Amino acid sequence: MAAASGARHLLAQNEHPYPPLPSVLAALAGAVADLNRYPDFRPERFAGIIADWQGVPAGQVVVGHGSAGVALDLFHSVVRAGDNVVHSDPCFDAYPLFCGIAGAEARAVPLGPDARHDLAAMARQVDARTRIIVLCNPHNPTGTVYSWAELTGFLRQVPATALVLLDEAYIDFARDWRAPDVPDRIAAWPNLVVLRTLSKSHGLAALRIGYAIAAEPVARRVREVQVPYAVNRLQEAGLLAAVTAQEEVDRRIAEITAERERLRDELLALGRSVPPSLTNFLWVEAPGDEGAVAAELERLGVAVRFYPGRGIRIAVGEKDANDAVIEGFTRAHRTVTALR
Ligand SMILES: Cc1ncc(COP(=O)(O)O)c(C=O)c1O
């Protein structure tokens, strides 16, 4: 389907390429009949579904308007005038925005040369007024990860007064990444907040289902700043159906990650530098002018995200979309080589 931009292949927003599962669509259709009724004043039932699914007490769960909404609530719960937030640059667009909304000084730390967080440099930015340190794992826009050992090394260095927001929006695509279960992580590190979403691996970006798992006092504080009726009946019906369809969700994830590796191999064969990605997107390093690639992709109806002078972020789509990406890069490669 064509987007407002006119592109045929929508690969600019790290979305899931497939429409929602039939069981989720059926659940949503069933819930529509009850839209004259309010959802829960406080989304306790909804949080209970997440708690059962993730094997944590409901008191450790915060739900909201996508994981971005939960993250903003977290900012509102702890940031006061004069506080700061440390994050990487580049990172998911919402975090610099949230610093502005919540009135935090944003301390943006450039990524290291391996397209991963520069954890040492981030730790140096942390002080007594740091309320949140944002670590996306895997990272957006580069798709890179760091090990649990690296992470715990970092956690050991930073004061417990700073919450470490471990944004795991893409973690379901990182099947080989190993870490203790979330309840054990939270028990060991009470300043850790794990953020997850059904937007990416479950393909429900428009339904806005996100959640955080944190130590009870942290979770409670976030719930206290949340708007009543924060989660609606469609979200609840969609959530229930989605978490009971894990096998189909996993099958789709396997398809996407296989396509991701095929696409990466083709781009590497064209001489591109593409760090290994454990997400549903790839980061093509592009320190110079990418006019030829932009022109070819546009001609082929492919929308991707350009970070001028840094890189190109490409969501993994269906096979024909990925073929179009390969075609665009191949044509641009030929044009640039012919000009040399
Ligand atoms: C790292 C990261 N966190 C959070 C989000 C937002 O996800 P949600 O749709 O749950 O708000 C995104 C979306 O692109 C993301 O890349």
The ligand as an SDF file (V2000), in Angstrom:
LIG
                    3D

 16 16  0  0  0  0  0  0  0  0999 V2000
   14.5430    2.0370   20.6040 C   0  0  0  0  0  0  0  0  0  0  0  0
   13.0830    2.3230   20.5030 C   0  0  0  0  0  0  0  0  0  0  0  0
   12.3660    2.4360   21.6280 N   0  0  0  0  0  0  0  0  0  0  0  0
   11.0530    2.6790   21.6010 C   0  0  0  0  0  0  0  0  0  0  0  0
   10.4030    2.8620   20.4020 C   0  0  0  0  0  0  0  0  0  0  0  0
    8.9450    3.2150   20.4370 C   0  0  0  0  0  0  0  0  0  0  0  0
    8.1600    2.1060   20.4170 O   0  0  0  0  0  0  0  0  0  0  0  0
    6.5930    2.2000   20.7580 P   0  0  0  0  0  0  0  0  0  0  0  0
    5.9080    2.0260   19.4640 O   0  0  0  0  0  0  0  0  0  0  0  0
    6.3580    1.1040   21.7120 O   0  0  0  0  0  0  0  0  0  0  0  0
    6.3480    3.5350   21.3530 O   0  0  0  0  0  0  0  0  0  0  0  0
   11.0900    2.7690   19.2080 C   0  0  0  0  0  0  0  0  0  0  0  0
   10.3930    2.9730   17.9280 C   0  0  0  0  0  0  0  0  0  0  0  0
   10.9620    3.0620   16.8780 O   0  0  0  0  0  0  0  0  0  0  0  0
   12.4780    2.4970   19.2640 C   0  0  0  0  0  0  0  0  0  0  0  0
   13.2060    2.4250   18.1660 O   0  0  0  0  0  0  0  0  0  0  0  0
  1  2  1  0
  2  3  1  0
  2 15  2  0
  3  4  2  0
  4  5  1  0
  5  6  1  0
  5 12  2  0
  6  7  1  0
  7  8  1  0
  8  9  2  0
  8 10  1  0
  8 11  1  0
 12 13  1  0
 12 15  1  0
 13 14  2  0
 15 16  1  0
M  END
$$$$
